Amino acid sequence: MATELHLERRDSTPWPPPARRRRRAVRLAASTFSSVLLLGAIGWAGLHLEPDPFPSAGVTSAPVSHLPIPGGLPEPVDRFYRTLYGNQIPVVETVVISGRGHPRIAGITFPARFRFSHVAGRSYATTSS
């Protein structure tokens, strides 16, 4: 024998009650506001921390070889080379440049670091973060 069970509400009040819905909405708004505020604080703090420099490249300096200044250069270029280097120009085979900076994108200044490695005439690589 099957029995049927009918449950009826005795009053017509909405469920959940309005006070409970209001508390839930206030709690949701407060948690959303707190989350946005927390993420903003973390972002602000992250933009004000200086990155550590890259570790040493581990490259040792080799003896520098020199070449004489070639003839036939324009007068200002010849004068510049002779003022800066004398009669011999150093031959650059490899260079590693590392540094830190503050690039600005859309008005926001970001902390950054970079490393540029160059093997003359063959390859180059950049690393940044």
Disulfide bonds with the S-S distance in Angstrom:
none
